Amino acid sequence: MLENPATPLGAGLDDGPAGGSAVPRPTPRHQQLIVTIYGLYGRSNGGALPVSVLISMLDDLGVESSGVRSSVSRLKRRGVLESVKQGGVAAYRLAPSLEDVFQEGDRRIFSPRRATAADRWLLIAFSVPESQRHLRHQLRSMLTRMGFGSVTPGLWIAPGNTYDDIRHQLERTGLTEYVEFFKAEHLTAGDVKDKVSRWWDLPALESLYAEFIERFAPVLARWESAGAAAPGPDADRAAFADYIQLLTQWRRLPYLDPGLPAEFLPTGWHGLTAERIFAELHRRLNAPARQHAERLLAATGSSGTA
């Protein structure tokens, strides 16, 4: 969905570290919450949400209207949002040029695929003229954000099933001409698991997953408990608040983690537990959260969510 602001999913639309281990802030910023909301509900509503609805949605997340307006202004300056009129009222829509980014986010977040040890690897090599050496940093940053590991400074690796996503991203940024793609098998002697631990910063990923589990395992336990709220508008509002926070913290992780084979990951890898927590909360919260969003949109006569 939204580094990619992918639909909810555009991890890219968020301001984040340009390279290295991109560690999201524990508490999502207002802009990140807004990008998530647009990825989930704005796109199926003609791409636009009335300002009043956006303020109501963020109010459910504890964000004051002044914070919403200032964050929307920043997203507009960055080219993420555009001001429009919808039914005679002020609204903002996602920039149409970002739809492919959000679609990529949909695939990464809601249709993940973890590679197996039998799958081939995708290798990327790039060569940039000295006169354009600033593009080297851009390429390295992009590959890091898309979950690639570094075999050597000029050779990057990821599971083979990531090819379409990285190719689209490179085409979108005009960098394809500097890159060569290869599908490969690892033939060198030695344990691939040890190599993977050198090619990727697994401790940094592990800490992000552990942070996610710490925050959302209790949320899942609350929704599973007998004391969870009965169905209705109040429960839908609570589901909406939890779901937006869930997606906002999760949606960067499927980019940083390319779905490495479980056989090559450390024993007790937190990512597998985090995936299960996310999947179960998505199953429980998606529908009631959408019902709450539809009520807010219907109140303005602009409901169009699916």
C-alpha positions as CSV (number, residue, x, y, z in Angstrom):
1,M,0.0,0.0,0.0
2,L,1.6,2.8,1.7
3,E,9.6,4.4,1.2
4,N,7.6,4.4,-0.8
5,P,4.6,5.9,0.7
6,A,3.1,2.6,-0.3
7,T,-0.4,2.2,0.6
8,P,-0.7,2.1,3.9
9,L,1.4,1.6,3.2
10,G,4.0,3.6,1.5
11,A,6.8,3.2,3.8
12,G,8.6,5.6,1.5
13,L,6.4,8.5,2.0
14,D,7.5,8.8,5.5
15,D,10.5,10.9,6.3
16,G,13.1,8.3,7.4
17,P,16.8,7.7,7.5
18,A,18.3,7.8,4.1
19,G,20.3,4.7,4.5
20,G,21.8,2.3,7.0
21,S,19.6,0.7,9.6
22,A,16.3,2.7,9.3
23,V,14.9,2.6,12.8
24,P,11.3,4.0,13.0
25,R,10.4,6.1,15.9
26,P,8.5,4.2,18.7
27,T,5.7,6.8,18.5
28,P,4.5,7.4,14.9
29,R,4.5,11.0,13.8
30,H,1.3,12.7,12.6
31,Q,2.4,12.6,9.0
32,Q,2.9,8.9,9.2
33,L,-0.6,8.4,10.6
34,I,-2.1,10.5,7.8
35,V,-0.3,8.5,5.1
36,T,-1.6,5.3,6.6
37,I,-5.2,6.7,6.7
38,Y,-5.0,7.8,3.1
39,G,-3.6,4.4,2.0
40,L,-6.5,2.6,3.7
41,Y,-9.4,4.9,3.1
42,G,-8.5,7.8,0.8
43,R,-7.7,5.8,-2.3
44,S,-11.1,4.0,-2.4
45,N,-12.9,7.3,-1.8
46,G,-11.8,8.9,-5.1
47,G,-8.4,9.5,-3.5
48,A,-9.7,12.4,-1.4
49,L,-10.8,12.9,2.2
50,P,-12.6,16.0,3.5
51,V,-10.5,18.0,6.0
52,S,-13.3,17.6,8.6
53,V,-13.2,13.8,8.3
54,L,-9.4,13.7,8.5
55,I,-9.6,15.8,11.7
56,S,-12.2,13.4,13.2
57,M,-10.1,10.4,12.3
58,L,-6.9,11.9,13.8
59,D,-8.9,13.0,16.9
60,D,-9.7,9.3,17.5
61,L,-5.9,8.8,17.6
62,G,-5.4,11.7,20.1
63,V,-4.1,14.2,17.6
64,E,-5.4,17.8,17.9
65,S,-6.8,19.6,14.8
66,S,-3.8,22.0,14.7
67,G,-1.4,19.1,14.5
68,V,-3.5,17.6,11.6
69,R,-3.5,20.9,9.6
70,S,0.2,21.5,10.0
71,S,1.0,17.9,9.0
72,V,-1.2,18.1,6.0
73,S,0.5,21.3,4.9
74,R,3.9,19.5,5.1
75,L,2.6,16.6,3.1
76,K,1.3,19.0,0.5
77,R,4.6,20.7,0.3
78,R,6.3,17.3,-0.2
79,G,3.9,16.5,-3.1
80,V,2.1,13.7,-1.2
81,L,-1.2,15.5,-1.0
82,E,-3.1,17.9,-3.2
83,S,-5.9,20.2,-2.2
84,V,-9.3,19.7,-4.0
85,K,-12.9,20.4,-3.5
86,Q,-15.2,17.5,-2.9
87,G,-18.9,18.2,-2.8
88,G,-18.2,21.8,-2.2
89,V,-16.0,21.2,0.9
90,A,-12.3,21.4,1.3
91,A,-10.5,18.1,0.9
92,Y,-7.1,16.6,0.2
93,R,-6.3,13.7,-2.1
94,L,-3.2,11.6,-2.7
95,A,-1.1,12.8,-5.6
96,P,-2.1,10.4,-8.5
97,S,1.5,9.7,-9.3
98,L,1.9,7.8,-6.0
99,E,-0.8,5.2,-6.7
100,D,1.8,2.7,-8.0
101,V,3.8,3.2,-4.8
102,F,0.8,2.4,-2.7
103,Q,0.0,-0.6,-4.8
104,E,3.5,-1.9,-4.1
105,G,2.9,-1.4,-0.4
106,D,-0.3,-3.4,-0.6
107,R,1.6,-6.3,-2.0
108,R,4.4,-6.0,0.5
109,I,2.1,-5.6,3.6
110,F,-0.9,-7.7,2.8
111,S,0.5,-10.4,0.5
112,P,3.9,-11.1,1.9
113,R,6.0,-14.1,0.8
114,R,8.9,-15.5,2.7
115,A,11.5,-17.1,0.5
116,T,12.7,-20.6,1.0
117,A,16.2,-22.0,1.0
118,A,15.6,-23.5,-2.4
119,D,14.7,-20.1,-4.0
120,R,17.3,-18.3,-6.1
121,W,18.8,-15.0,-5.1
122,L,18.5,-11.6,-6.9
123,L,21.8,-9.8,-7.3
124,I,22.1,-6.2,-8.2
125,A,25.4,-4.5,-9.4
126,F,25.5,-0.8,-10.2
127,S,28.1,1.4,-11.8
128,V,27.7,5.2,-11.6
129,P,30.0,7.7,-13.4
130,E,32.2,9.8,-11.2
131,S,30.5,12.9,-12.5
132,Q,27.2,11.6,-11.0
133,R,28.5,10.1,-7.8
134,H,25.7,11.6,-5.8
135,L,23.5,8.9,-7.4
136,R,25.6,6.2,-5.6
137,H,24.2,7.3,-2.3
138,Q,20.7,7.5,-3.7
139,L,21.0,3.9,-5.0
140,R,22.5,2.6,-1.8
141,S,19.8,4.2,0.3
142,M,17.1,2.9,-1.9
143,L,18.4,-0.7,-1.8
144,T,18.7,-0.5,2.0
145,R,15.2,0.7,2.3
146,M,14.0,-2.1,0.0
147,G,15.6,-4.7,2.2
148,F,18.7,-5.6,0.2
149,G,21.8,-6.9,1.9
150,S,25.3,-5.8,0.9
151,V,27.7,-8.6,-0.2
152,T,30.3,-6.0,-1.2
153,P,30.1,-2.2,-1.7
154,G,28.9,-2.7,-5.3
155,L,27.0,-5.9,-5.1
156,W,23.6,-6.2,-3.4
157,I,21.5,-9.2,-2.7
158,A,17.8,-10.1,-1.9
159,P,15.5,-13.0,-2.4
160,G,14.6,-13.5,-6.0
161,N,11.0,-12.7,-5.6
162,T,11.8,-9.0,-4.9
163,Y,12.7,-8.3,-8.5
164,D,9.5,-6.7,-9.7
165,D,9.3,-4.3,-6.8
166,I,12.9,-3.1,-7.0
167,R,12.7,-2.8,-10.8
168,H,9.6,-0.6,-10.6
169,Q,11.2,1.5,-7.9
170,L,14.3,2.0,-10.0
171,E,12.3,2.8,-13.1
172,R,10.2,5.3,-11.1
173,T,13.4,7.2,-10.0
174,G,15.1,6.9,-13.4
175,L,18.0,4.9,-12.1
176,T,17.6,1.7,-14.1
177,E,20.3,2.5,-16.6
178,Y,23.0,2.2,-13.8
179,V,21.9,-1.2,-12.6
180,E,22.4,-4.8,-13.8
181,F,20.1,-7.6,-12.4
182,F,21.1,-11.3,-12.0
183,K,19.4,-14.4,-10.6
184,A,21.8,-16.7,-8.9
185,E,22.5,-19.6,-6.6
186,H,25.0,-19.6,-3.8
187,L,27.7,-22.1,-4.7
188,T,30.6,-21.1,-2.3
189,A,31.5,-23.4,0.5
190,G,30.3,-22.4,3.9
191,D,27.1,-22.0,5.8
192,V,24.7,-19.6,4.0
193,K,23.2,-18.7,7.3
194,D,26.5,-17.2,8.5
195,K,26.8,-15.3,5.2
196,V,23.3,-13.9,5.6
197,S,24.2,-12.6,9.1
198,R,27.0,-10.6,7.5
199,W,25.0,-9.3,4.4
200,W,22.1,-8.0,6.5
201,D,22.0,-6.1,9.8
202,L,19.9,-8.7,11.5
203,P,20.3,-7.4,15.0
204,A,18.8,-4.1,13.9
205,L,15.8,-5.8,12.3
206,E,15.4,-8.1,15.4
207,S,15.2,-5.0,17.6
208,L,12.5,-3.5,15.5
209,Y,10.5,-6.7,15.6
210,A,11.0,-7.0,19.3
211,E,9.7,-3.5,19.7
212,F,6.7,-4.3,17.6
213,I,5.9,-7.4,19.7
214,E,6.3,-5.5,23.0
215,R,3.8,-2.9,21.8
216,F,1.2,-5.1,20.0
217,A,1.2,-8.4,21.8
218,P,-0.7,-6.8,24.6
219,V,-3.1,-5.2,22.1
220,L,-3.8,-8.7,20.6
221,A,-4.3,-10.1,24.1
222,R,-6.8,-7.4,24.8
223,W,-8.9,-8.1,21.7
224,E,-8.7,-11.8,22.4
225,S,-9.9,-11.5,26.0
226,A,-13.4,-12.0,27.1
227,G,-13.5,-8.4,28.3
228,A,-13.0,-7.0,24.8
229,A,-15.7,-4.5,23.8
230,A,-19.0,-5.9,22.3
231,P,-19.6,-5.1,18.6
232,G,-20.9,-1.6,17.9
233,P,-19.7,2.0,17.1
234,D,-17.5,2.2,20.3
235,A,-15.8,-1.0,19.5
236,D,-15.3,0.1,15.9
237,R,-13.8,3.3,17.0
238,A,-11.4,1.4,19.3
239,A,-10.5,-1.0,16.5
240,F,-9.8,2.0,14.2
241,A,-7.4,3.6,16.7
242,D,-5.5,0.3,17.2
243,Y,-5.5,-0.6,13.5
244,I,-4.1,2.7,12.3
245,Q,-1.3,2.5,14.9
246,L,-0.7,-1.1,14.0
247,L,-0.3,-0.4,10.2
248,T,1.8,2.7,10.8
249,Q,4.3,0.9,12.9
250,W,4.3,-2.3,10.7
251,R,4.3,-1.0,7.2
252,R,8.0,-0.2,7.1
253,L,9.1,-3.6,8.3
254,P,8.1,-5.5,5.1
255,Y,10.5,-3.2,3.2
256,L,13.4,-3.5,5.6
257,D,12.9,-7.3,5.8
258,P,12.8,-8.8,2.3
259,G,11.4,-12.1,3.5
260,L,14.6,-14.0,4.1
261,P,14.2,-17.8,4.3
262,A,13.5,-18.9,7.8
263,E,16.2,-21.5,7.5
264,F,18.8,-18.7,7.3
265,L,17.5,-16.7,10.2
266,P,18.7,-16.9,13.9
267,T,16.9,-19.4,16.2
268,G,13.9,-17.7,17.8
269,W,13.8,-14.9,15.2
270,H,11.2,-12.4,16.4
271,G,10.1,-11.5,12.9
272,L,8.1,-14.7,12.6
273,T,6.2,-14.0,15.9
274,A,5.7,-10.4,14.8
275,E,4.2,-11.6,11.5
276,R,1.7,-13.8,13.3
277,I,0.7,-10.9,15.6
278,F,0.2,-8.5,12.7
279,A,-1.8,-11.1,10.7
280,E,-4.1,-11.8,13.6
281,L,-4.7,-8.2,14.4
282,H,-5.3,-7.4,10.8
283,R,-7.9,-10.1,10.6
284,R,-9.7,-8.9,13.7
285,L,-9.5,-5.1,13.3
286,N,-9.6,-4.4,9.5
287,A,-13.4,-4.7,9.1
288,P,-14.6,-2.8,12.2
289,A,-12.0,-0.1,11.6
290,R,-13.3,0.3,8.1
291,Q,-16.9,0.5,9.4
292,H,-15.8,3.4,11.6
293,A,-14.2,5.2,8.7
294,E,-17.3,4.7,6.6
295,R,-19.5,6.2,9.3
296,L,-17.3,9.3,9.4
297,L,-17.3,9.6,5.6
298,A,-21.1,9.0,5.4
299,A,-21.7,11.9,7.8
300,T,-20.2,14.2,5.2
301,G,-22.0,12.5,2.3
302,S,-18.6,11.4,0.9
303,S,-18.6,7.7,1.6
304,G,-17.0,5.7,-1.1
305,T,-14.9,3.2,0.7
306,A,-15.0,-0.4,-0.3
